[in-house]
Amino acid sequence: MLHTHHPAGGNRSAEPSAAPRTGRRLVGIDAARGLALLGMISVHVLPAWDPETFEATAQWTLFSGRAAALFALLAGVGLAFVSGGTRVHAGRRRTADRTGLLVRAVLITLLGLLVNQFSPGDPPAYNILVYYGMFFLLALPFLHLSARALFAWAAGTALLGPVLVHSLGPALPVFSVYNPALADVVAEPGTALAQLLVTGSYPGVTYVAYLLAGLALGRLDLSAARTQAGLLIGGAALAALSAGTSWLLLHPLGGIGRMLAASPFTDREDIRDVLVYGPDPVLPTSTWWWLAVTGPHTNTPLALLSGVGTGALVLGLCLLVARRAESVLLPLVAAGSMTLTLYSAHLLVLFLEVHYEQPVLWFLVQVLAGTVFAVLWRRARGQGPLERVVGRAAHGGRDLVLRHRLNS
């Protein structure tokens, strides 16, 4: 949900008073972000299964877990743009970039905690905003690495992160509420840190793999058709490879049998539910074979690689479509340019808990209202309201560093 002006090949000037370079905005990135927002809303509002067949609904199968992964991947792409894109910033600009990102992390965390003030004890959705603050903090040391180094770190964290969750999770404290507010964090800072890093719905030690992968992709020339096609094909191949590897481990190589043997209170239907609907609330840790699954929000190595693959596929597809039919993507582009604003509003509406009786109606109301608002606001004012506030604060912190360095 990081939003920046991202012209193809254009970077913000090193001088605080200089205007940004002009360039063509890669609206396909905004469209992909808009699609991720649509997926998050659908997962939060629409039913997960058909009440007649008890099978998972199409929207759940398509978006659950993947929408959040796409958001995080695109946040990494945004970080790549603010740190120089294909020409990584050096010198004082690096320090300025890190300062700006730190300001963003703090403000988005505070916004998430403020939104959580309105959350009921058993919320209809997990708020990812507070986790985003942790994602950005974890990304700080990697902000100016090359694409090759970032891909290597993304692969490493995709393997190590799930191991940390599996081994440390059962020993760490957890909050009694899903969306902790500021008072909870102040009262139990250790529990808050454990939740943001390991035990929560979007653990930082695993989700940082998406940010690092997105950072690496943002170091590529995303305006080139060849790169866009490579994302589409390579992403599809990675997602297929992850799914095939999981099937091989679970079925021919006996993973399901090992999981059943190690979990006496678990049957095959329970495992199927994890594969389709995700863990409830956390993935079992009775055997390392649980890390072979790829269900939504399981945060296993194969699930993370699958999320990177589908995210790259969607990004490549949106960029390619934008080359030929940009106008078709206008609603998604407008919504995707201000997802911080629209996601926050979506959560506040969800917390009213008025959508349970008529989920399809409330889904359409939220999507249409959000899209119309985004189109009209974008034409009149440009950046979304919350994006403008966070962006100005981040650029202010960045410019303070540059001025200090220039005057010293």
N, C-alpha and C positions, 0 to 999 in steps of 0.2 A: 504494500500500500504506500510505498514511497513514490511520490510524484515529482518529477522534475521536467523542465523543458529538455527534450532530447533530440535536437536536430542531428541529422546524419552527419557525423564527422565534426560537429560543432561543439565547442567547449566554452564554459564561462571564463572570461578573461581573468588573468592574475591580478589585475588592478581593481580595487574595490569600487572605483567610480566608473569603470568602463562598462559599456553595455554588452550583453551577450552577443556572440556572433549570430548571424541569421543563418537559417538553413531549413530544410524540409523536415518537418516533424514526422517521425515514423509512427503513423497513426495505427498501424497494425498492432503495436505494443499496447496502446490504449484499448483497442478492440479485444485483445486477449485478456486484458485486465477486466474489461467489462463482462466478458464471458465467465471469468472466475467469480465475479460478484453475482451474476445470475445463478451460477451453480451453488454458491453458498446460500443464497436466499431460498432456492428450491429445496435444498437439503434441510434447511431449518423449518420450512413451512409445510411442504408437501409430504404426504405419507411415505414411509420407507417401504411398505409392503402393501400388496393388494389384499383387501379383507376377504375376498372370495377365494383366491387361489393360495394366499399366504406366501406368494413369491415376491421377491424384491421388485419394486417399481423401476421403470426404465430410468427415470431421473436419478434415483438413488444409485443404481448401478453405474451410471455415467459420471456423476459428479461427486459422490461421497468420497472424501479423502483427496480426490484429484483436484477439486476446486481450491482447497487450502494449499495444496502443494504448488499449484499454478501461481497463486498469490505470492507465495514465498519466493518462487523462482523468479517472478517478474520484479519483486523487490530487489533481488540481486542484480538484475539487468539495470534497474534504476540506479543502484549504487555504482555500477560500472560507468554510467554516463556522468554522474557528478564527480567521479574521480579521474576523468579524462577520456573515457571510452577506449578507442584504439590507441590513443597516445596518453599513456598513464602520466598523471601529474607527478612532478618532482619538487624537491626543495620545500620552500615555505608553503606552496600550494597543497602539499601533502598534509601538513599540519592543519591548514585551514579546512581541508576536506574532512579530516577526522573530527575537528571541532564542530563543524556543521552537522555531521552525522550524530555526534554525541548530543547536541541540542535536539535533534529530531527524536532520538531514542527517549530522552527524558520527557519531551512533550507528548509523544504518543503513549508512553506508559501512564502519564498523568491523565490523559484523556480516557484511556481504558479503565483506569481506576474510578474515574468520575462516572463513566457509563455504568460500571458495576454497582454503583450506589443504588441504581434503580432496579437491579436484578433481584428476582425472588429467590428464596432458598433453594428451590429446585428449578433452575432456569430452563427455558426451551432451547437454549443454544449456549455453547461455550464462547466466550469473548476472546478473540485472538489478539486484540490490540495490546494488552499488557505483555503478552509473549513477544510481540514485535519489538518492543523496547529491548528485550534480552537478545533477540536475533541480531539487532543492529550493534549492540555492544560486543557480541561474539564475533561479528564480522570486521570490527575495527582493525585487528592485526593483519587482516588479509586484503584490506581495501585497495592496495596499490600493487598487488602481485600480477604477474603475467597470466595470460589465458592458460598456458600449459601448467603452471604451478597451481592455479586455481582448480583446474580439472583434477589434478592429482590430490589436492587437499579435499575436494568434494568427494572423491572416491574413498579416501581414507576415513573421513567422518561418517560416510554412509555405512562403513563397516564397523568402526569403533563406537559410534554413538549408540546403536542398538545394544551393543555388548554392555555399555555402561548402564543403560536403562534396565536391562535384564538382570544385571548383577547387583546394582545399587538400589534400584527402585524399592524392593521389599523392605529395605532397612531404613528408608528415609521417611520423615513425617509428612503427612498430607493434611490439607485443610478440610474441615467439615463442609465447606461450601465450594461449589465448582468455580464461581467467579468471585474471588476475594476482592473486597473493597480496600480503601486506603487504611481504615482502622485495623483490618485483619493483617495487612502487611506490616504496619507499625508494631502491632502487638506480637507478631510471630515472624520476624524477618528471616530466620533460618528456614522455616517452613515455606515461606514465599520463594526463597531462592531455590529450594529443592524442587518446588512445583514448576517453576519457570524453566529449570534446567533439565529435570529428570522425570518427575512423577506426574506432570500435568498432561493436558490433552494435546499440547503442541510443544513437547520438550525441546529446549534449545539445543541440546547436544545432538539431536537427530535432525531437526529442521534447519540447522545451519548448513547442512549438506545442500539443501535447495538454494539457499542464498549464495553459497560458493559456486554452485553450478551456474546460477544466473549471472553472477559476476563474471565468470569465464565466458559465457555466451555474449555478454555485453562488451567484451574485449574484441569480439569479432566484428567484421564489417556487415552489420545486419541490414544495411541498405542494398546489398548485393543479392541478386536473384539466386546466384549459386549457393550462397550461405543460407538463404531462406529455404531452398529446396533441400539442402543438407540437413537442416533442422527437422524438416518434415519427415524425411526418409530415415535419418539417424534416430530420431525420437521414436518413430514407430518400431524400428528394429530393437531398440533398447527395451521398450515396453513389452514387446513380444518375447524377447530373450528372458526377461525377468519372470513373466508368466510361465513360460515353458520350463525354466529352471525350477520354479516353485512346484509345478505339477510333477516334475521328475523326482524331486526330493520327497514329496508327500506321498506319492503313489508307488511307482516302481521301486523306489529305494526304501520304502517302508516308514516314512516319517510319521504318518498318521497312526500307525500301530505303536510306534515308540511314544507318541504323545498320549495315547490312550493308556498304555502301560504305566506311564509316569504320573498319570492324573486319574486316580480311581473314581473321582466324582464327576468325570467328564465322559460324555459319549460322542458318537459320530455326529449327532445333530448339533451338539454344542460346538464342535469344530467347524461344522458347516456354517453356523451362525457367525463365528469369528471371520471366516473367509468372505462372507457376504456382507455382514453388517458391522464388523469390527469388534474389538474387545468390549467387555462390559464389567467394570469400566477400564480395566487394564489387562494387557496380555498376560496369561499365566506364565510362571517362571519355573514350572516343575521340571522342564527339560529344555536343553538348548534347541531342540527340534522345533520349538515354537517360532524360532527366528526364520523358519523356512516359509512361513505363510506370507501372503501379500494382500490381506484384507485391508479395508479402509482404516486409517488411523492406527494400524498395528506398528508402524515405525520400525519395521525390520529392514535389514539391508536390501532385500529384494523389493520390498514395498517402496523404499526410498528411490531405488533405481527406476522402478516403474513410474513413480511420480515425476522424476526428472524426464523420463522418456515421453510421457504423455504431455508434460508441460512444454517440452521442446517441439513436439508435434503440433500442438495448438498454436504456439508462437509462430512457427514457420508457416502454418496454414494461413493465419491471420495476416502476416506480412505479405504473403503471395496474393491473397485476395485483395488486399489494399492496393497493390500495384495496378490491378485491372478494374476494380469496382469499389473504389473508396466510399462512394456515396451509399452503397448498400450497408456498410458497417457503421453509418453515422450514429444510430442509437447506442451501439456498443461502445463506440469511440467516446461519445459524450459521457456516458456512465463511467467508463473506464478512466476518464481523466479526473474524476473526483470520487474515487471509491472510498477514501477515508471518510468523507462527508456522508455518502450514501450508506456505507456499512454501519456507521454510528447511528444514523437515523433508523436503519433497519432493526438494529438491536433494541433501541428504545421502543419501537412499535411492538416488537416481539414480546418484550417484558410486560406489555399490557395483557398478554395472553387472551387475545380476542380471536385468534386465527384457528382454534382447534375445531370449531363446528363447521366452518366453511373454508378449508385450507386453499382450495383452488381459487376462490374469489379473492382471498387476502393475498395470495401470491400474485395474482394479476394486478390487484390494486397497488401493491408495493412496487412491482416492476414498472408498471405504467407511470405511476406518480414519480418515481425516481428518475425514469428516463426523460419524461417531459421536463422535469425540473432541471436535469443536467443539460439538456439541449438548450433550453431558454437561458439558463445561467451562463453557459459557455459562450453563447453568442453575445450576451450583454456584458459579462465581466471576465470571461476567460477562466482562470483557475477557480476551483471550488472553494467554498468559504473556509473550511478547515485546512485545506491544502494551502490556501493563501497565508493563513496565520502561521502554520508550521513552517512553510517555505521561507517566509520573511524572517522568522526567528532564526532559522538555520543559516540563511545567507547573512544575517546580521552577525552571528557568531563567527562565521567564516571571514567576513570582511574585517572584523575587529582584529583577528589574528594577522591578516595581511597588512593592515594599517600599522599595527604594532611592529611587525618585522620591517616595514618600509621606513618607519621613523626611528628605529633603533640602530 
